[in-house]
Amino acid sequence: MASMKDVAREAGVSVATVSHVLRGTKHVSAELTERVRAAALALGYVPNLQASALRTGRTQTLGVLLPDLANPFFVALLHALAPAARAAGKVLMVYDAENDAALELAGLQRMAAGQVDGIIWVPVDVDAPHVAGRSTPELPVVTIDRPVPDTDAVVADHVAGGRLLAEHLAGLGHNRVALLSGPEELPSSRGRRRGFIEAFAPLTPVWESHTGFSHELSAEARALLDGGNYDAVVCANDMVASGVMRYLTERGLSVPNDVSVVGFDDVAWASLMQPALTTVRQPLAAMGAAAVRLLLERLGDPQRATRRVVMPVELVERGSTAPPDLVTWPGEATEMALLGREERN
């Protein structure tokens, strides 16, 4: 089994440098950090976590607290975090809050009791008392997607993503667009909405409803979809888009021939939907690596200024969008029949 000395020899650095890189105890340049991690991976070096914890007070374990592992976006995010943590010689302790703020607080407390060195966290609600009141455990924290004040954060450029969707639909000729925004309390939802509204101006959505991130549509959303008079639907995320596409199909409408549908996230199965979903891709691998890097930097330098890393997004155009066709909705059909009768008379 490879030792720390073997890794140092392979990387051409001192044992102390290897120790600082793998344990996050001191800032090391990006070039040396990459050399050490590559050498450790090539040699299959596995640190003795128990001995390390006794010697340094560090467990080499990072906590990951996610709001909902039933949401494929967060599962994909976890998959992005795992290799970045592994490359840094860390293991992950994962807790699913099930979208419950009370469970989330319990998860934070249990992670602190379990002696994780720091936490990568996607808060359920950034306005919850244990978040806004800073009653979280005294551990280094990096948030992803949902930033909180005075805390390191990694976020996608949600405003730019909303703009990309507006520009794409307007470019296709859509002017009767419905907007299913995400939860109003989440910064990501507000950013996506703002970007869309700004880029779609002077046009405005024909209607808007705030929804959760589930494929199960609310009664309000279903009623608005039943009302018709739109040629495209912008969805809070890919889960909502899948629910919208299914609901429209059940009503006898075709996507995209009758209605275009767009999502956000580009989860793994978005390309497998029928038709494949046009959406905005978040760079999950880069976000996971950045979150782990920020947490290691914070462990090495607890007093440094907080940082927020904003990641670019990209539009992925697939088969769920097309130029608008003239869709005759139930109410419109009745009005046209009446007009035709009046003209004949």
C-alpha positions in Angstrom: 0.0 0.0 0.0 1.3 3.4 -1.0 2.4 5.8 1.8 2.5 9.5 2.0 6.3 9.4 1.3 5.5 7.5 -1.9 3.1 10.2 -3.0 5.7 12.9 -2.2 8.3 11.1 -4.2 6.0 10.6 -7.2 4.8 14.3 -7.1 8.3 15.7 -6.5 7.3 17.6 -3.4 7.9 17.3 0.4 5.9 15.0 2.7 4.7 18.2 4.4 3.2 19.5 1.1 1.4 16.2 0.5 0.1 16.4 4.1 -1.2 20.0 3.6 -2.9 19.2 0.3 -4.6 16.0 1.4 -5.6 17.3 4.8 -6.5 20.9 3.8 -4.4 22.2 6.7 -2.6 24.9 4.7 -3.0 26.7 1.4 -0.9 25.2 -1.4 -0.6 26.5 -5.0 -3.0 25.1 -7.6 -0.1 23.6 -9.6 1.4 21.7 -6.6 -2.1 20.6 -5.4 -2.9 19.1 -8.8 0.5 17.2 -8.8 -0.1 15.8 -5.4 -3.7 14.7 -6.1 -2.7 13.1 -9.4 0.2 11.2 -7.7 -2.1 10.0 -4.9 -4.7 8.8 -7.5 -2.1 7.1 -9.6 -0.6 5.3 -6.6 -3.9 4.4 -5.0 -3.0 6.2 -1.8 -5.6 5.8 0.9 -5.1 7.9 4.1 -5.5 6.4 7.5 -8.4 8.6 8.7 -8.4 7.4 12.3 -4.7 8.1 12.8 -5.1 11.4 11.0 -8.0 12.5 13.2 -6.1 11.7 16.4 -3.1 13.6 15.2 -4.7 16.7 13.6 -8.2 16.9 15.0 -9.5 16.5 11.4 -11.6 13.6 10.2 -11.0 14.1 6.5 -14.8 13.9 6.2 -17.0 16.5 4.5 -20.7 16.8 5.2 -23.1 17.2 2.3 -26.6 18.4 3.3 -29.1 18.4 0.4 -32.8 19.4 0.5 -34.3 16.6 -1.5 -32.7 13.4 -3.0 -35.9 12.6 -4.8 -35.0 15.5 -7.1 -32.6 14.2 -9.8 -30.8 17.5 -9.9 -29.5 17.0 -6.3 -28.6 13.4 -7.0 -26.5 14.6 -10.0 -24.9 17.3 -7.8 -23.9 14.6 -5.3 -22.3 12.6 -8.1 -20.4 15.8 -9.1 -19.2 16.3 -5.5 -18.0 12.8 -4.9 -15.1 12.7 -7.4 -13.9 16.1 -6.3 -13.9 15.1 -2.7 -12.2 11.8 -3.5 -9.5 13.5 -5.4 -8.8 15.6 -2.4 -8.5 12.6 -0.1 -11.9 13.2 1.6 -14.9 11.1 2.2 -18.5 12.4 2.3 -21.2 12.1 4.9 -24.6 12.8 3.1 -27.9 13.9 4.7 -31.2 14.3 3.0 -33.4 17.0 4.6 -36.5 15.9 2.6 -37.4 19.6 2.1 -38.1 19.9 5.8 -36.3 22.8 7.6 -36.6 21.0 11.0 -34.9 17.9 9.5 -32.3 20.1 8.0 -31.4 21.6 11.3 -31.2 18.1 12.8 -28.9 17.1 10.0 -26.6 20.1 10.6 -26.4 19.2 14.3 -25.8 15.5 13.7 -23.0 16.3 11.2 -21.3 18.5 13.7 -21.6 15.7 16.3 -20.2 13.3 13.7 -17.1 15.4 13.5 -17.1 16.4 9.9 -14.5 19.0 9.0 -16.9 21.2 7.0 -20.2 21.2 5.2 -21.3 21.6 1.6 -24.9 22.7 1.9 -27.9 23.5 -0.3 -30.4 25.1 2.2 -34.1 24.1 2.1 -35.1 27.7 2.8 -32.5 30.5 3.0 -34.9 32.5 5.2 -35.4 29.7 7.8 -34.4 30.8 11.4 -31.5 28.4 11.7 -30.1 29.9 8.4 -30.9 33.6 8.8 -30.1 33.5 12.5 -26.8 31.8 11.9 -27.5 29.2 14.5 -25.7 26.6 12.4 -22.8 24.6 13.9 -19.5 26.5 14.0 -18.0 24.7 11.1 -16.7 25.9 7.7 -19.6 26.0 5.3 -20.0 26.3 1.5 -23.4 26.7 0.0 -24.4 25.6 -3.5 -27.2 27.2 -5.6 -28.8 29.0 -2.6 -26.3 31.5 -1.1 -26.6 32.9 2.4 -24.9 36.0 3.8 -21.2 35.9 4.9 -20.8 32.3 3.6 -18.7 31.0 0.7 -21.0 30.0 -2.2 -21.1 28.4 -5.6 -24.0 29.4 -7.8 -25.0 29.0 -11.5 -25.8 32.2 -13.4 -29.6 31.8 -13.1 -30.3 35.3 -14.5 -28.3 34.5 -17.6 -30.2 31.2 -17.9 -33.6 32.9 -17.8 -32.3 35.3 -20.5 -31.3 32.4 -22.7 -34.7 30.9 -22.5 -36.4 34.2 -23.4 -34.1 34.8 -26.3 -34.6 31.3 -27.6 -38.4 31.4 -27.5 -38.6 34.9 -28.9 -36.2 34.0 -31.7 -38.6 31.1 -32.6 -41.5 33.6 -32.8 -43.3 32.8 -29.6 -45.2 35.8 -28.1 -47.8 34.0 -26.0 -45.6 32.5 -23.3 -46.7 31.1 -20.0 -44.4 31.2 -17.0 -44.3 28.5 -14.3 -41.8 30.1 -11.9 -40.2 28.2 -9.0 -40.6 29.0 -5.3 -40.5 32.7 -4.7 -38.3 32.4 -1.6 -35.4 30.8 -3.5 -32.7 33.1 -5.1 -32.3 30.7 -8.0 -36.1 31.0 -8.8 -36.0 34.7 -8.6 -32.9 34.9 -10.7 -34.3 32.8 -13.5 -37.6 34.7 -13.5 -35.8 38.1 -13.6 -33.6 37.1 -16.5 -36.6 35.8 -18.5 -38.8 38.9 -17.8 -36.0 41.3 -18.7 -35.0 39.6 -21.9 -38.6 39.0 -23.0 -39.6 42.7 -22.7 -41.5 44.5 -24.0 -43.6 41.3 -24.2 -44.9 39.9 -20.9 -46.0 36.4 -19.9 -49.7 35.7 -20.7 -49.9 34.3 -17.2 -47.6 33.3 -14.4 -47.8 30.8 -11.5 -45.3 30.0 -8.8 -44.8 26.2 -8.3 -42.6 23.8 -6.5 -39.9 21.7 -8.2 -42.0 18.6 -8.7 -43.5 16.9 -11.7 -46.8 16.8 -9.8 -48.5 20.1 -10.9 -50.5 22.2 -8.5 -54.3 22.7 -9.0 -53.6 26.3 -10.0 -51.0 25.3 -12.6 -53.4 22.7 -14.1 -56.2 25.2 -14.3 -54.0 27.8 -16.0 -52.8 25.2 -18.5 -56.4 24.2 -19.2 -57.2 27.8 -19.9 -55.0 27.8 -23.1 -54.2 30.9 -25.1 -50.4 30.3 -24.9 -47.9 28.8 -27.4 -45.0 28.0 -25.0 -44.4 27.2 -21.3 -41.3 28.2 -19.4 -40.9 25.8 -16.5 -39.1 26.2 -13.1 -36.9 23.2 -13.8 -36.8 19.9 -15.8 -39.1 18.1 -13.3 -41.8 20.7 -13.7 -41.3 20.5 -17.5 -41.8 16.7 -17.5 -45.1 17.2 -15.6 -46.2 19.9 -18.1 -45.4 17.8 -21.1 -47.3 14.8 -19.7 -50.3 17.0 -18.8 -50.5 18.6 -22.2 -50.2 15.3 -24.0 -53.1 13.9 -21.9 -55.1 16.9 -23.1 -54.5 15.9 -26.7 -51.9 18.6 -27.4 -48.6 18.0 -29.1 -45.2 19.2 -27.9 -43.7 21.1 -29.8 -46.3 21.2 -32.6 -48.9 22.9 -30.5 -46.9 24.1 -27.5 -43.2 24.5 -26.9 -41.9 23.6 -23.4 -38.5 24.5 -21.8 -37.0 23.5 -18.5 -33.9 24.3 -16.4 -31.0 22.1 -15.1 -30.5 19.5 -17.9 -30.9 16.5 -15.6 -29.7 13.1 -16.9 -33.0 12.0 -18.4 -33.9 15.4 -20.1 -32.4 14.1 -23.4 -34.5 10.9 -23.1 -37.9 12.5 -22.8 -40.2 12.4 -25.8 -39.6 14.8 -27.3 -36.2 15.5 -25.8 -36.3 18.6 -23.6 -34.9 22.0 -24.5 -33.4 23.3 -21.2 -30.5 25.3 -19.6 -27.6 23.2 -18.5 -25.9 23.9 -15.1 -22.2 22.8 -15.1 -22.5 20.4 -12.2 -19.0 18.9 -12.4 -17.4 22.3 -12.3 -19.8 23.4 -9.5 -18.9 20.3 -7.4 -15.2 20.8 -7.9 -15.5 24.5 -7.0 -17.5 23.8 -3.8 -14.9 21.3 -2.6 -12.1 23.7 -3.5 -13.7 26.6 -1.6 -14.2 24.4 1.5 -10.6 23.2 1.5 -9.4 26.8 1.1 -11.6 27.8 4.1 -10.2 24.9 6.2 -6.7 26.1 5.3 -7.4 29.8 5.9 -10.4 30.3 8.2 -9.9 34.1 8.2 -10.0 34.8 4.5 -12.7 36.9 3.0 -15.8 35.0 1.8 -16.1 34.2 -1.9 -19.0 33.6 -4.3 -18.2 31.7 -7.5 -20.7 32.2 -10.3 -20.7 29.5 -13.0 -21.8 30.1 -16.6 -24.8 28.2 -18.0 -25.7 27.2 -21.6 -28.9 26.6 -23.6 -29.3 23.0 -24.8 -31.8 23.1 -27.7 -33.7 19.9 -28.3 -37.0 18.7 -29.7 -39.5 20.3 -27.2 -39.3 23.7 -28.9 -40.3 24.8 -32.4 -41.7 27.9 -34.1 -45.3 28.5 -33.0 -48.3 27.1 -34.9 -51.8 28.4 -34.7 -53.3 26.5 -31.8 -57.1 26.5 -31.4 -58.0 26.2 -27.8 -61.4 25.1 -26.6 -62.6 28.7 -25.7 -61.2 30.0 -29.0 -63.0 27.3 -31.0 -66.4 28.4 -29.5 -65.7 32.1 -30.3 -64.8 31.2 -33.9 -67.9 29.2 -34.3 -70.1 32.0 -33.1 -68.3 34.5 -35.4 -68.8 32.2 -38.3 -72.6 31.9 -37.6 -72.9 35.7 -37.4 -71.1 36.2 -40.7 -73.5 33.7 -42.4 -76.5 35.5 -41.1 
